[in-house]
Amino acid sequence: MPDQVERSLLLHESMGKSPQEFLISYRMTKATELLKLTDLSISDIGVKSLSSIISEQPDCITPAICV
């Protein structure tokens, strides 16, 4: 099983982006789709995105403060 550095390098080689860049791009794409295909406001999409970030990282108090 590759360690975190190896996974980061593999992602960068295959996608041409760092893990952070990939995640930002993915979230922006999904937010754009939600804006185009639903009646959700930007605020609603932001809250939805934030709650999914926190649920993906259960050890995090906020996206920036992980224990």
Secondary structure, DSSP 8 states (H G I E B T S, - for coil): ---HHHHHHHHHHHHSS-HHHHHHHHHHHHHHHHHHHS---HHHHHHHHHHHHHHH-TTEEETTEE-
